[in-house]
Amino acid sequence: MKALLVSLILWINQNSAFDYDPTAGLPRVVKVSPDALVSTLFNDNIPKHLSAKDLNKVKADVVAIYHSDRKIVYLRNNVDTKSEYGKSALVHELVHFIQYQTGENERVRCTAALEQDAYDIQRVYMKQRGLEPEFDEFTVIMRSMCSFD
């Protein structure tokens, strides 16, 4: 896994404005069930307003998350990191890892704004490999939007 993470970070460096030295540290990668992934996403506090249907949609949609405090990428247990699709999910989360390691998270209005770079770089990775991203620009905009409070 270490060699894969290093190669993906080097790819990110070559295909973005990031310049992270992988010898400075790597995240752990842990595969978990969809239930554990969603529980981690919500910090073990699933919002009560989510209906069972909405919760099942979240479980179906969430493939991976990066937990910045733990420096862990959580991947749904059925993600094949040998496939280009699985690697693209890792690329997305590694962008978040790099954002936190380089202090980029401190330079944005909200943490949601970090999603724009992660999706853009994931999209480039997928396109270079002939894959069609499963997310559209509207999804990226919505997931990157800071609240208007």
N, CA and C atoms as an extended XYZ file, in Angstrom:
447
Properties=species:S:1:pos:R:3:atomname:S:1:resname:S:1:resid:I:1 pbc="F F F"
N         0.831       -1.198        0.000 N   MET     1
C         0.000        0.000        0.000 CA  MET     1
C         0.873        1.257        0.000 C   MET     1
N         1.999        1.224        0.716 N   LYS     2
C         2.870        2.402        0.796 CA  LYS     2
C         3.334        2.830       -0.598 C   LYS     2
N         3.756        1.870       -1.406 N   ALA     3
C         4.231        2.200       -2.758 CA  ALA     3
C         3.114        2.830       -3.583 C   ALA     3
N         1.898        2.320       -3.438 N   LEU     4
C         0.757        2.889       -4.162 CA  LEU     4
C         0.504        4.325       -3.718 C   LEU     4
N         0.497        4.564       -2.412 N   LEU     5
C         0.255        5.918       -1.905 CA  LEU     5
C         1.320        6.893       -2.400 C   LEU     5
N         2.574        6.477       -2.354 N   VAL     6
C         3.655        7.344       -2.829 CA  VAL     6
C         3.471        7.643       -4.310 C   VAL     6
N         3.172        6.612       -5.111 N   SER     7
C         3.020        6.848       -6.554 CA  SER     7
C         1.840        7.765       -6.849 C   SER     7
N         0.753        7.634       -6.100 N   LEU     8
C        -0.408        8.509       -6.316 CA  LEU     8
C        -0.115        9.944       -5.876 C   LEU     8
N         0.612       10.104       -4.792 N   ILE     9
C         0.976       11.456       -4.360 CA  ILE     9
C         1.898       12.100       -5.389 C   ILE     9
N         2.836       11.349       -5.918 N   LEU    10
C         3.717       11.897       -6.954 CA  LEU    10
C         2.913       12.274       -8.192 C   LEU    10
N         1.900       11.455       -8.539 N   TRP    11
C         1.024       11.791       -9.660 CA  TRP    11
C         0.275       13.097       -9.361 C   TRP    11
N        -0.244       13.237       -8.140 N   ILE    12
C        -0.959       14.461       -7.746 CA  ILE    12
C        -0.026       15.668       -7.902 C   ILE    12
N         1.204       15.536       -7.431 N   ASN    13
C         2.166       16.632       -7.549 CA  ASN    13
C         2.391       17.033       -9.005 C   ASN    13
N         2.450       16.049       -9.891 N   GLN    14
C         2.714       16.326      -11.308 CA  GLN    14
C         1.503       16.891      -12.039 C   GLN    14
N         0.319       16.682      -11.492 N   ASN    15
C        -0.906       17.067      -12.185 CA  ASN    15
C        -1.716       18.130      -11.451 C   ASN    15
N        -1.073       18.821      -10.538 N   SER    16
C        -1.759       19.872       -9.781 CA  SER    16
C        -0.719       20.873       -9.285 C   SER    16
N        -1.183       21.847       -8.544 N   ALA    17
C        -0.283       22.843       -7.958 CA  ALA    17
C         0.345       22.352       -6.653 C   ALA    17
N        -0.058       21.175       -6.179 N   PHE    18
C         0.493       20.645       -4.935 CA  PHE    18
C         1.920       20.158       -5.143 C   PHE    18
N         2.697       20.237       -4.072 N   ASP    19
C         4.073       19.751       -4.094 CA  ASP    19
C         4.372       19.155       -2.727 C   ASP    19
N         3.795       17.995       -2.472 N   TYR    20
C         3.949       17.347       -1.167 CA  TYR    20
C         5.018       16.266       -1.260 C   TYR    20
N         5.938       16.280       -0.325 N   ASP    21
C         6.990       15.274       -0.267 CA  ASP    21
C         6.463       14.063        0.508 C   ASP    21
N         6.243       12.935       -0.162 N   PRO    22
C         5.674       11.777        0.530 CA  PRO    22
C         6.549       11.219        1.639 C   PRO    22
N         7.839       11.572        1.650 N   THR    23
C         8.678       11.105        2.756 CA  THR    23
C         8.355       11.851        4.051 C   THR    23
N         7.573       12.928        3.961 N   ALA    24
C         7.151       13.671        5.151 CA  ALA    24
C         6.047       12.940        5.912 C   ALA    24
N         5.493       11.910        5.316 N   GLY    25
C         4.458       11.123        5.983 CA  GLY    25
C         3.338       10.739        5.046 C   GLY    25
N         2.707        9.642        5.374 N   LEU    26
C         1.591        9.121        4.597 CA  LEU    26
C         0.427        8.817        5.531 C   LEU    26
N        -0.782        8.866        5.014 N   PRO    27
C        -1.913        8.472        5.857 CA  PRO    27
C        -1.995        6.949        5.954 C   PRO    27
N        -2.674        6.472        6.969 N   ARG    28
C        -3.033        5.054        7.015 CA  ARG    28
C        -4.257        4.880        6.134 C   ARG    28
N        -4.417        3.711        5.560 N   VAL    29
C        -5.605        3.383        4.782 CA  VAL    29
C        -6.262        2.191        5.460 C   VAL    29
N        -7.540        2.353        5.789 N   VAL    30
C        -8.284        1.314        6.493 CA  VAL    30
C        -9.559        1.026        5.718 C   VAL    30
N        -9.800       -0.245        5.440 N   LYS    31
C       -11.041       -0.628        4.768 CA  LYS    31
C       -12.088       -0.960        5.826 C   LYS    31
N       -13.297       -0.433        5.600 N   VAL    32
C       -14.377       -0.615        6.565 CA  VAL    32
C       -15.690       -0.895        5.835 C   VAL    32
N       -16.656       -1.357        6.578 N   SER    33
C       -17.992       -1.614        6.022 CA  SER    33
C       -18.677       -0.290        5.716 C   SER    33
N       -19.703       -0.319        4.855 N   PRO    34
C       -20.467        0.912        4.596 CA  PRO    34
C       -21.035        1.528        5.876 C   PRO    34
N       -21.507        0.685        6.803 N   ASP    35
C       -22.042        1.208        8.064 CA  ASP    35
C       -20.962        1.929        8.868 C   ASP    35
N       -19.775        1.320        8.953 N   ALA    36
C       -18.673        1.943        9.696 CA  ALA    36
C       -18.210        3.222        9.002 C   ALA    36
N       -18.224        3.229        7.682 N   LEU    37
C       -17.821        4.414        6.932 CA  LEU    37
C       -18.759        5.575        7.225 C   LEU    37
N       -20.055        5.315        7.199 N   VAL    38
C       -21.043        6.368        7.478 CA  VAL    38
C       -20.956        6.817        8.929 C   VAL    38
N       -20.743        5.877        9.820 N   SER    39
C       -20.586        6.228       11.234 CA  SER    39
C       -19.383        7.146       11.426 C   SER    39
N       -18.282        6.849       10.748 N   THR    40
C       -17.094        7.693       10.817 CA  THR    40
C       -17.365        9.062       10.192 C   THR    40
N       -18.077        9.061        9.071 N   LEU    41
C       -18.422       10.309        8.399 CA  LEU    41
C       -19.145       11.268        9.345 C   LEU    41
N       -20.058       10.725       10.128 N   PHE    42
C       -20.856       11.545       11.044 CA  PHE    42
C       -20.301       11.545       12.467 C   PHE    42
N       -19.046       11.099       12.624 N   ASN    43
C       -18.427       11.049       13.960 CA  ASN    43
C       -19.307       10.326       14.971 C   ASN    43
N       -19.830        9.186       14.565 N   ASP    44
C       -20.675        8.338       15.415 CA  ASP    44
C       -21.929        9.040       15.910 C   ASP    44
N       -22.362       10.074       15.212 N   ASN    45
C       -23.539       10.827       15.625 CA  ASN    45
C       -24.402       11.105       14.391 C   ASN    45
N       -25.031       10.059       13.870 N   ILE    46
C       -25.838       10.181       12.654 CA  ILE    46
C       -27.008       11.134       12.923 C   ILE    46
N       -27.169       12.141       12.078 N   PRO    47
C       -28.253       13.116       12.303 CA  PRO    47
C       -29.622       12.455       12.374 C   PRO    47
N       -30.373       12.845       13.364 N   LYS    48
C       -31.702       12.247       13.581 CA  LYS    48
C       -32.678       12.593       12.464 C   LYS    48
N       -32.434       13.702       11.754 N   HIS    49
C       -33.349       14.106       10.691 CA  HIS    49
C       -33.200       13.251        9.429 C   HIS    49
N       -32.148       12.456        9.342 N   LEU    50
C       -31.972       11.598        8.167 CA  LEU    50
C       -32.947       10.429        8.219 C   LEU    50
N       -33.733       10.297        7.182 N   SER    51
C       -34.636        9.150        7.103 CA  SER    51
C       -33.816        7.904        6.786 C   SER    51
N       -34.409        6.744        6.966 N   ALA    52
C       -33.728        5.486        6.645 CA  ALA    52
C       -33.348        5.460        5.164 C   ALA    52
N       -34.230        5.997        4.325 N   LYS    53
C       -33.962        6.044        2.886 CA  LYS    53
C       -32.750        6.932        2.596 C   LYS    53
N       -32.709        8.110        3.229 N   ASP    54
C       -31.582        9.016        3.035 CA  ASP    54
C       -30.281        8.406        3.558 C   ASP    54
N       -30.355        7.735        4.685 N   LEU    55
C       -29.180        7.100        5.257 CA  LEU    55
C       -28.656        5.995        4.329 C   LEU    55
N       -29.571        5.230        3.752 N   ASN    56
C       -29.162        4.195        2.799 CA  ASN    56
C       -28.523        4.805        1.554 C   ASN    56
N       -29.013        5.967        1.133 N   LYS    57
C       -28.407        6.656       -0.020 CA  LYS    57
C       -26.985        7.100        0.316 C   LYS    57
N       -26.793        7.634        1.519 N   VAL    58
C       -25.454        8.035        1.950 CA  VAL    58
C       -24.539        6.810        1.959 C   VAL    58
N       -25.036        5.697        2.499 N   LYS    59
C       -24.234        4.463        2.535 CA  LYS    59
C       -23.852        4.004        1.133 C   LYS    59
N       -24.763        4.168        0.188 N   ALA    60
C       -24.481        3.755       -1.188 CA  ALA    60
C       -23.520        4.703       -1.884 C   ALA    60
N       -23.586        5.987       -1.540 N   ASP    61
C       -22.802        7.010       -2.242 CA  ASP    61
C       -21.386        7.180       -1.702 C   ASP    61
N       -21.203        7.033       -0.404 N   VAL    62
C       -19.901        7.313        0.193 CA  VAL    62
C       -18.968        6.134       -0.022 C   VAL    62
N       -17.867        6.414       -0.715 N   VAL    63
C       -16.884        5.380       -1.052 CA  VAL    63
C       -15.674        5.478       -0.132 C   VAL    63
N       -15.310        6.705        0.245 N   ALA    64
C       -14.120        6.919        1.062 CA  ALA    64
C       -14.214        8.279        1.750 C   ALA    64
N       -13.519        8.384        2.880 N   ILE    65
C       -13.400        9.674        3.567 CA  ILE    65
C       -11.995        9.774        4.163 C   ILE    65
N       -11.559       11.007        4.335 N   TYR    66
C       -10.289       11.241        5.014 CA  TYR    66
C       -10.587       11.850        6.369 C   TYR    66
N       -10.068       11.259        7.421 N   HIS    67
C       -10.232       11.770        8.779 CA  HIS    67
C        -8.941       12.491        9.146 C   HIS    67
N        -8.982       13.819        9.141 N   SER    68
C        -7.766       14.621        9.302 CA  SER    68
C        -7.129       14.470       10.689 C   SER    68
N        -7.923       14.337       11.729 N   ASP    69
C        -7.351       14.207       13.073 CA  ASP    69
C        -6.577       12.893       13.231 C   ASP    69
N        -7.072       11.862       12.607 N   ARG    70
C        -6.441       10.538       12.719 CA  ARG    70
C        -5.434       10.256       11.612 C   ARG    70
N        -5.431       11.096       10.560 N   LYS    71
C        -4.608       10.875        9.365 CA  LYS    71
C        -4.865        9.490        8.779 C   LYS    71
N        -6.166        9.189        8.636 N   ILE    72
C        -6.588        7.891        8.104 CA  ILE    72
C        -7.532        8.107        6.932 C   ILE    72
N        -7.286        7.388        5.847 N   VAL    73
C        -8.232        7.300        4.742 CA  VAL    73
C        -9.059        6.050        5.001 C   VAL    73
N       -10.355        6.234        5.121 N   TYR    74
C       -11.270        5.108        5.280 CA  TYR    74
C       -11.878        4.801        3.920 C   TYR    74
N       -11.711        3.567        3.481 N   LEU    75
C       -12.265        3.109        2.207 CA  LEU    75
C       -13.337        2.073        2.478 C   LEU    75
N       -14.415        2.151        1.723 N   ARG    76
C       -15.428        1.097        1.810 CA  ARG    76
C       -14.748       -0.225        1.458 C   ARG    76
N       -15.079       -1.278        2.184 N   ASN    77
C       -14.347       -2.542        2.064 CA  ASN    77
C       -14.421       -3.205        0.691 C   ASN    77
N       -15.324       -2.790       -0.167 N   ASN    78
C       -15.394       -3.405       -1.497 CA  ASN    78
C       -14.640       -2.602       -2.562 C   ASN    78
N       -13.923       -1.558       -2.148 N   VAL    79
C       -13.147       -0.762       -3.093 CA  VAL    79
C       -11.847       -1.503       -3.405 C   VAL    79
N       -11.639       -1.784       -4.677 N   ASP    80
C       -10.442       -2.495       -5.133 CA  ASP    80
C        -9.363       -1.470       -5.483 C   ASP    80
N        -8.359       -1.359       -4.642 N   THR    81
C        -7.316       -0.355       -4.872 CA  THR    81
C        -6.353       -0.768       -5.991 C   THR    81
N        -6.573       -1.927       -6.570 N   LYS    82
C        -5.790       -2.313       -7.748 CA  LYS    82
C        -6.460       -1.819       -9.025 C   LYS    82
N        -7.744       -1.478       -8.926 N   SER    83
C        -8.471       -0.955      -10.090 CA  SER    83
C        -8.244        0.548      -10.195 C   SER    83
N        -8.367        1.074      -11.403 N   GLU    84
C        -8.197        2.518      -11.594 CA  GLU    84
C        -9.296        3.298      -10.877 C   GLU    84
N       -10.495        2.726      -10.806 N   TYR    85
C       -11.572        3.384      -10.073 CA  TYR    85
C       -11.204        3.490       -8.591 C   TYR    85
N       -10.723        2.380       -8.025 N   GLY    86
C       -10.318        2.394       -6.619 CA  GLY    86
C        -9.183        3.368       -6.368 C   GLY    86
N        -8.232        3.410       -7.294 N   LYS    87
C        -7.121        4.357       -7.166 CA  LYS    87
C        -7.632        5.796       -7.250 C   LYS    87
N        -8.661        6.030       -8.073 N   SER    88
C        -9.190        7.393       -8.180 CA  SER    88
C        -9.827        7.834       -6.862 C   SER    88
N       -10.451        6.911       -6.148 N   ALA    89
C       -11.009        7.239       -4.830 CA  ALA    89
C        -9.883        7.594       -3.865 C   ALA    89
N        -8.781        6.853       -3.955 N   LEU    90
C        -7.613        7.167       -3.126 CA  LEU    90
C        -7.027        8.523       -3.491 C   LEU    90
N        -6.956        8.836       -4.782 N   VAL    91
C        -6.445       10.141       -5.219 CA  VAL    91
C        -7.257       11.249       -4.555 C   VAL    91
N        -8.568       11.133       -4.599 N   HIS    92
C        -9.442       12.145       -4.004 CA  HIS    92
C        -9.095       12.348       -2.522 C   HIS    92
N        -8.993       11.249       -1.782 N   GLU    93
C        -8.727       11.352       -0.341 CA  GLU    93
C        -7.294       11.792       -0.067 C   GLU    93
N        -6.357       11.409       -0.924 N   LEU    94
C        -4.976       11.862       -0.756 CA  LEU    94
C        -4.855       13.364       -0.973 C   LEU    94
N        -5.690       13.911       -1.844 N   VAL    95
C        -5.714       15.373       -2.008 CA  VAL    95
C        -6.093       16.007       -0.668 C   VAL    95
N        -7.093       15.447        0.000 N   HIS    96
C        -7.479       15.984        1.314 CA  HIS    96
C        -6.325       15.841        2.308 C   HIS    96
N        -5.677       14.703        2.311 N   PHE    97
C        -4.519       14.503        3.188 CA  PHE    97
C        -3.481       15.602        2.939 C   PHE    97
N        -3.156       15.833        1.689 N   ILE    98
C        -2.166       16.853        1.332 CA  ILE    98
C        -2.656       18.243        1.744 C   ILE    98
N        -3.935       18.517        1.543 N   GLN    99
C        -4.478       19.825        1.925 CA  GLN    99
C        -4.251       20.094        3.415 C   GLN    99
N        -4.449       19.076        4.237 N   TYR   100
C        -4.255       19.245        5.677 CA  TYR   100
C        -2.779       19.288        6.045 C   TYR   100
N        -1.961       18.526        5.360 N   GLN   101
C        -0.527       18.514        5.660 CA  GLN   101
C         0.162       19.814        5.260 C   GLN   101
N        -0.366       20.468        4.238 N   THR   102
C         0.257       21.703        3.749 CA  THR   102
C        -0.422       22.968        4.281 C   THR   102
N        -1.456       22.811        5.100 N   GLY   103
C        -2.148       23.956        5.671 CA  GLY   103
C        -3.179       24.583        4.756 C   GLY   103
N        -3.441       23.958        3.619 N   GLU   104
C        -4.459       24.475        2.701 CA  GLU   104
C        -5.823       24.569        3.384 C   GLU   104
N        -6.103       23.663        4.305 N   ASN   105
C        -7.373       23.681        5.027 CA  ASN   105
C        -7.562       24.960        5.831 C   ASN   105
N        -6.458       25.630        6.185 N   GLU   106
C        -6.530       26.885        6.940 CA  GLU   106
C        -6.784       28.087        6.040 C   GLU   106
N        -6.634       27.902        4.737 N   ARG   107
C        -6.750       29.024        3.803 CA  ARG   107
C        -8.092       29.058        3.064 C   ARG   107
N        -9.021       28.203        3.453 N   VAL   108
C       -10.328       28.185        2.802 CA  VAL   108
C       -11.390       28.663        3.785 C   VAL   108
N       -12.487       29.099        3.234 N   ARG   109
C       -13.578       29.643        4.054 CA  ARG   109
C       -14.228       28.575        4.922 C   ARG   109
N       -14.308       27.359        4.380 N   CYS   110
C       -14.893       26.240        5.124 CA  CYS   110
C       -14.289       24.943        4.594 C   CYS   110
N       -14.416       23.869        5.363 N   THR   111
C       -13.809       22.601        4.937 CA  THR   111
C       -14.454       22.051        3.672 C   THR   111
N       -15.719       22.356        3.439 N   ALA   112
C       -16.383       21.884        2.214 CA  ALA   112
C       -15.677       22.409        0.970 C   ALA   112
N       -15.093       23.603        1.071 N   ALA   113
C       -14.412       24.201       -0.081 CA  ALA   113
C       -13.224       23.356       -0.538 C   ALA   113
N       -12.714       22.501        0.326 N   LEU   114
C       -11.600       21.622       -0.040 CA  LEU   114
C       -12.009       20.581       -1.083 C   LEU   114
N       -13.294       20.335       -1.197 N   GLU   115
C       -13.780       19.314       -2.136 CA  GLU   115
C       -13.511       19.673       -3.594 C   GLU   115
N       -13.511       20.948       -3.918 N   GLN   116
C       -13.326       21.357       -5.319 CA  GLN   116
C       -12.029       20.793       -5.888 C   GLN   116
N       -10.911       21.031       -5.202 N   ASP   117
C        -9.628       20.498       -5.680 CA  ASP   117
C        -9.640       18.976       -5.743 C   ASP   117
N       -10.184       18.344       -4.717 N   ALA   118
C       -10.182       16.882       -4.673 CA  ALA   118
C       -10.948       16.294       -5.857 C   ALA   118
N       -12.115       16.858       -6.159 N   TYR   119
C       -12.890       16.369       -7.307 CA  TYR   119
C       -12.207       16.710       -8.629 C   TYR   119
N       -11.659       17.911       -8.733 N   ASP   120
C       -10.994       18.299       -9.984 CA  ASP   120
C        -9.815       17.373      -10.289 C   ASP   120
N        -9.010       17.092       -9.286 N   ILE   121
C        -7.841       16.238       -9.490 CA  ILE   121
C        -8.262       14.800       -9.736 C   ILE   121
N        -9.287       14.336       -9.039 N   GLN   122
C        -9.813       12.987       -9.287 CA  GLN   122
C       -10.334       12.879      -10.720 C   GLN   122
N       -11.009       13.918      -11.177 N   ARG   123
C       -11.543       13.924      -12.546 CA  ARG   123
C       -10.408       13.788      -13.567 C   ARG   123
N        -9.325       14.523      -13.377 N   VAL   124
C        -8.174       14.439      -14.285 CA  VAL   124
C        -7.610       13.018      -14.277 C   VAL   124
N        -7.459       12.456      -13.089 N   TYR   125
C        -6.937       11.091      -12.972 CA  TYR   125
C        -7.818       10.117      -13.770 C   TYR   125
N        -9.110       10.232      -13.574 N   MET   126
C       -10.044        9.315      -14.243 CA  MET   126
C       -10.020        9.509      -15.759 C   MET   126
N       -10.063       10.758      -16.203 N   LYS   127
C       -10.070       11.033      -17.649 CA  LYS   127
C        -8.804       10.503      -18.314 C   LYS   127
N        -7.654       10.663      -17.655 N   GLN   128
C        -6.394       10.159      -18.214 CA  GLN   128
C        -6.419        8.639      -18.396 C   GLN   128
N        -7.274        7.979      -17.652 N   ARG   129
C        -7.361        6.526      -17.708 CA  ARG   129
C        -8.610        6.030      -18.435 C   ARG   129
N        -9.279        6.931      -19.117 N   GLY   130
C       -10.443        6.565      -19.902 CA  GLY   130
C       -11.690        6.253      -19.091 C   GLY   130
N       -11.724        6.725      -17.844 N   LEU   131
C       -12.880        6.493      -16.983 CA  LEU   131
C       -13.761        7.731      -16.971 C   LEU   131
N       -15.040        7.523      -16.915 N   GLU   132
C       -15.988        8.628      -16.813 CA  GLU   132
C       -16.331        8.831      -15.338 C   GLU   132
N       -16.069       10.011      -14.791 N   PRO   133
C       -16.401       10.253      -13.382 CA  PRO   133
C       -17.888       10.025      -13.119 C   PRO   133
N       -18.169        9.487      -11.931 N   GLU   134
C       -19.558        9.235      -11.543 CA  GLU   134
C       -20.180       10.445      -10.854 C   GLU   134
N       -19.475       11.558      -10.864 N   PHE   135
C       -19.985       12.791      -10.276 CA  PHE   135
C       -20.006       13.860      -11.365 C   PHE   135
N       -20.981       14.753      -11.257 N   ASP   136
C       -21.087       15.828      -12.238 CA  ASP   136
C       -20.721       17.157      -11.575 C   ASP   136
N       -20.675       18.198      -12.383 N   GLU   137
C       -20.251       19.506      -11.872 CA  GLU   137
C       -21.217       20.036      -10.808 C   GLU   137
N       -22.503       19.770      -10.958 N   PHE   138
C       -23.473       20.221       -9.962 CA  PHE   138
C       -23.167       19.588       -8.602 C   PHE   138
N       -22.863       18.291       -8.598 N   THR   139
C       -22.523       17.595       -7.359 CA  THR   139
C       -21.291       18.229       -6.726 C   THR   139
N       -20.285       18.514       -7.536 N   VAL   140
C       -19.056       19.118       -7.029 CA  VAL   140
C       -19.352       20.487       -6.421 C   VAL   140
N       -20.143       21.283       -7.101 N   ILE   141
C       -20.501       22.612       -6.593 CA  ILE   141
C       -21.238       22.492       -5.263 C   ILE   141
N       -22.200       21.598       -5.191 N   MET   142
C       -22.986       21.441       -3.965 CA  MET   142
C       -22.124       20.950       -2.798 C   MET   142
N       -21.235       20.011       -3.069 N   ARG   143
C       -20.385       19.465       -2.002 CA  ARG   143
C       -19.259       20.415       -1.609 C   ARG   143
N       -18.983       21.409       -2.445 N   SER   144
C       -17.899       22.367       -2.181 CA  SER   144
C       -18.419       23.671       -1.577 C   SER   144
N       -19.722       23.789       -1.472 N   MET   145
C       -20.327       25.056       -1.076 CA  MET   145
C       -20.266       25.285        0.431 C   MET   145
N       -19.833       26.471        0.797 N   CYS   146
C       -19.868       26.895        2.190 CA  CYS   146
C       -21.271       27.427        2.474 C   CYS   146
N       -21.713       27.324        3.700 N   SER   147
C       -23.033       27.859        4.030 CA  SER   147
C       -22.989       29.376        3.936 C   SER   147
N       -24.134       29.964        3.828 N   PHE   148
C       -24.236       31.410        3.679 CA  PHE   148
C       -24.496       32.114        5.000 C   PHE   148
N       -24.183       31.442        6.096 N   ASP   149
C       -24.410       32.046        7.423 CA  ASP   149
C       -23.566       33.262        7.642 C   ASP   149
